[in-house]
Amino acid sequence: MSIAPAPVTVIGAGLSGALVALLFARRGFTVTVYERRPDPRLEPSDAGRSINLALATRGLRALERAGLAEQVQPLLTPMRGRMVHGRDGTTSLLPYGQTAREVIYSVERDQLNTLLIDAADSHPNVSFRFRHACLGARPAEGALLIRDQQAEHGYEVALTATIATDGAGSAVRTSLAAAGYLNAREELLDHDYKELTIPAVDGAHAIERHALHVWPRGDYMLIALPNPSGTFTATLFMAKSGAQSFAALAAPAQVAQLFARDFADAAALMPNHVEQFAAHPQGIMGTVYCDRWHVGGQVLLLGDAAHAIVPFHGQGMNCAFEDCTALDRLLDDSVTWQELFARFAAERKPNADAIAAMALENYVEMRASVLDPAFVRQRQLGHALERSYPERFIPRYSMVMFHPEIGYRQAWERGQRQSEILQSLDAAGHTADSPAAKQLVEAKLSLLAGH
Ligand SMILES: Cc1cc2nc3c(=O)[nH]c(=O)nc-3n(C[C@H](O)[C@H](O)[C@H](O)COP(=O)(O)OP(=O)(O)OC[C@H]3O[C@@H](n4cnc5c(N)ncnc54)[C@H](O)[C@@H]3O)c2cc1C
């Protein structure tokens, strides 16, 4: 027994909204999607915010489940590892994994979102209402408040089986919190980000195409992800205020000085970096902690609306896509919407909490730890342990990025134990093939299911 096909409302046609609409349509539900922005196929978003994203195995699995694996391939640029750029211009590649399969993919957000909207829109069960913003939900009255931005009038639709995928600043979440249905906390990071573009040279990539480039500088960092056009989208992450901060970069000369001192090789690739810096917006980042994700069977928060995270593990979209497939899978044996939403929240919340914590930790790893010889040694030791004990030891980064069969929560818990093993072996100078390594791995790590 499962829920009989019925009308479903989706709020937000972003990455997860378009995907969940398609998955439900394929099961026979009729889906109406309300999106605040204009149709991105007709009006592309502003330059300067066309972020590209890292897509990993969890996200790819979800696209496969929606039948989009082949269509998405041409949009993807494989990245084999982190290319670390020193201040002196030297580079070294830290591979992400150990096999040809263990790569992540750079994809442009707009292109991926358009592909998903196209796929959902071509299904007869889905209709989109662009420029229709949701103002909030009123469960007691069974109403969803919508505003047609073009006609400038508001109206109500029935709050039945609504999936709110309206992103980190979710109006649905805010309205439910204001009415006391849930408690939500948005914890902003005291660091912001700014995007810049590294142009193509004669249509080709100016630096190694198949890598995620990082300029780690301790308290801040620059990264760059490749685009199929030959450009890179670079992002500077830095404190909002303080000695080394965005606040200290108010004058063009200060920006030029920072790039000349810390990112000289990147600056040489971006002759107009000072102008770009002045012209592009400064973005904020944060984590959304929300104690309840649904109100009965009326409304469910999904994706960033339920659990936005900081971007340093490249998992926000991947996690949101995994949400979509989890909901789709749980439909199989849920009898009511209330049951479906409750089972979804129970399964996904511990995982979302775990990736939120790991994403925060990864900022330190990317901007500082990669410069620490002990970190680099332990990373190599981790890969060696994986080769010796693949059924027990998989580096945490690999579990998160390449092993969707291992949930985020499990990756986080095993990762803590693995970190203790690595520190203890490293401190004693033991190698992966030593008896001490065997003893510790077998004592602390159970066999992984299916390995
Ligand atoms: C700088 C940066 C880098 C990132 N890098 C990565 C990465 O490398 N890998 C990764 O996996 N994730 C990354 N992320 C995270 C990723 O962008 C999000 O997790 C992902 O977009 C979440 O998808 P979503 O569908 O939940 O929300 P969104 O994609 O934000 O979609 C929300 C949609 O709802 C619409 N909407 C908003 N309010 C309303 C309303 N009131 N009514 C109607 N519609 C509304 C919006 O217009 C939008 O279309 C990054 C995020 C940032 C900020």
The ligand as an SDF file (V2000), in Angstrom:
LIG
                    3D

 53 58  0  0  0  0  0  0  0  0999 V2000
   28.8620   29.8660   -2.4010 C   0  0  0  0  0  0  0  0  0  0  0  0
   28.1450   28.5590   -2.3940 C   0  0  0  0  0  0  0  0  0  0  0  0
   28.7490   27.4410   -2.9360 C   0  0  0  0  0  0  0  0  0  0  0  0
   28.1120   26.2000   -2.9120 C   0  0  0  0  0  0  0  0  0  0  0  0
   28.7580   25.1200   -3.4260 N   0  0  0  0  0  0  0  0  0  0  0  0
   28.1650   23.9030   -3.3970 C   0  0  0  0  0  0  0  0  0  0  0  0
   28.8130   22.7630   -3.9510 C   0  0  0  0  0  0  0  0  0  0  0  0
   29.9290   22.8600   -4.4720 O   0  0  0  0  0  0  0  0  0  0  0  0
   28.1730   21.5640   -3.9020 N   0  0  0  0  0  0  0  0  0  0  0  0
   26.9430   21.4240   -3.3240 C   0  0  0  0  0  0  0  0  0  0  0  0
   26.4380   20.3030   -3.2760 O   0  0  0  0  0  0  0  0  0  0  0  0
   26.3010   22.4940   -2.7890 N   0  0  0  0  0  0  0  0  0  0  0  0
   26.8660   23.7200   -2.8210 C   0  0  0  0  0  0  0  0  0  0  0  0
   26.2120   24.8110   -2.3170 N   0  0  0  0  0  0  0  0  0  0  0  0
   24.8950   24.6200   -1.6990 C   0  0  0  0  0  0  0  0  0  0  0  0
   23.7740   24.5700   -2.7090 C   0  0  0  0  0  0  0  0  0  0  0  0
   23.7560   25.7600   -3.4590 O   0  0  0  0  0  0  0  0  0  0  0  0
   22.4320   24.4090   -2.0050 C   0  0  0  0  0  0  0  0  0  0  0  0
   22.5110   23.4270   -1.0040 O   0  0  0  0  0  0  0  0  0  0  0  0
   21.3330   24.0160   -2.9840 C   0  0  0  0  0  0  0  0  0  0  0  0
   21.1210   25.0590   -3.9000 O   0  0  0  0  0  0  0  0  0  0  0  0
   20.0330   23.7090   -2.2400 C   0  0  0  0  0  0  0  0  0  0  0  0
   19.0090   23.4650   -3.1380 O   0  0  0  0  0  0  0  0  0  0  0  0
   17.5290   23.8570   -2.7620 P   0  0  0  0  0  0  0  0  0  0  0  0
   16.6820   23.4090   -3.9010 O   0  0  0  0  0  0  0  0  0  0  0  0
   17.1920   23.3930   -1.4010 O   0  0  0  0  0  0  0  0  0  0  0  0
   17.5260   25.4600   -2.6870 O   0  0  0  0  0  0  0  0  0  0  0  0
   17.8350   26.4950   -3.8520 P   0  0  0  0  0  0  0  0  0  0  0  0
   18.6510   25.8980   -4.9080 O   0  0  0  0  0  0  0  0  0  0  0  0
   18.3120   27.7280   -3.1630 O   0  0  0  0  0  0  0  0  0  0  0  0
   16.3930   26.7920   -4.4910 O   0  0  0  0  0  0  0  0  0  0  0  0
   15.3940   27.5280   -3.8150 C   0  0  0  0  0  0  0  0  0  0  0  0
   14.4060   28.0270   -4.8740 C   0  0  0  0  0  0  0  0  0  0  0  0
   13.2630   28.5640   -4.2230 O   0  0  0  0  0  0  0  0  0  0  0  0
   12.9590   29.8290   -4.7830 C   0  0  0  0  0  0  0  0  0  0  0  0
   12.2740   30.5920   -3.7430 N   0  0  0  0  0  0  0  0  0  0  0  0
   12.8440   31.1870   -2.6610 C   0  0  0  0  0  0  0  0  0  0  0  0
   11.9020   31.7710   -1.9090 N   0  0  0  0  0  0  0  0  0  0  0  0
   10.7120   31.5460   -2.5280 C   0  0  0  0  0  0  0  0  0  0  0  0
    9.3770   31.8960   -2.2280 C   0  0  0  0  0  0  0  0  0  0  0  0
    9.0800   32.5960   -1.1340 N   0  0  0  0  0  0  0  0  0  0  0  0
    8.4130   31.5010   -3.0770 N   0  0  0  0  0  0  0  0  0  0  0  0
    8.7080   30.7880   -4.2010 C   0  0  0  0  0  0  0  0  0  0  0  0
    9.9680   30.4360   -4.5380 N   0  0  0  0  0  0  0  0  0  0  0  0
   10.9600   30.7930   -3.6930 C   0  0  0  0  0  0  0  0  0  0  0  0
   14.2980   30.3930   -5.1860 C   0  0  0  0  0  0  0  0  0  0  0  0
   14.1670   31.4160   -6.1680 O   0  0  0  0  0  0  0  0  0  0  0  0
   14.9860   29.1390   -5.7390 C   0  0  0  0  0  0  0  0  0  0  0  0
   14.6690   28.9130   -7.0770 O   0  0  0  0  0  0  0  0  0  0  0  0
   26.8250   26.0760   -2.3350 C   0  0  0  0  0  0  0  0  0  0  0  0
   26.2050   27.1970   -1.8030 C   0  0  0  0  0  0  0  0  0  0  0  0
   26.8480   28.4300   -1.8190 C   0  0  0  0  0  0  0  0  0  0  0  0
   26.1570   29.6200   -1.2360 C   0  0  0  0  0  0  0  0  0  0  0  0
  1  2  1  0
  2  3  1  0
  2 52  2  0
  3  4  2  0
  4  5  1  0
  4 50  1  0
  5  6  2  0
  6  7  1  0
  6 13  1  0
  7  8  2  0
  7  9  1  0
  9 10  1  0
 10 11  2  0
 10 12  1  0
 12 13  2  0
 13 14  1  0
 14 15  1  0
 14 50  1  0
 15 16  1  0
 16 17  1  0
 16 18  1  0
 18 19  1  0
 18 20  1  0
 20 21  1  0
 20 22  1  0
 22 23  1  0
 23 24  1  0
 24 25  2  0
 24 26  1  0
 24 27  1  0
 27 28  1  0
 28 29  2  0
 28 30  1  0
 28 31  1  0
 31 32  1  0
 32 33  1  0
 33 34  1  0
 33 48  1  0
 34 35  1  0
 35 36  1  0
 35 46  1  0
 36 37  1  0
 36 45  1  0
 37 38  2  0
 38 39  1  0
 39 40  1  0
 39 45  2  0
 40 41  1  0
 40 42  2  0
 42 43  1  0
 43 44  2  0
 44 45  1  0
 46 47  1  0
 46 48  1  0
 48 49  1  0
 50 51  2  0
 51 52  1  0
 52 53  1  0
M  END
$$$$
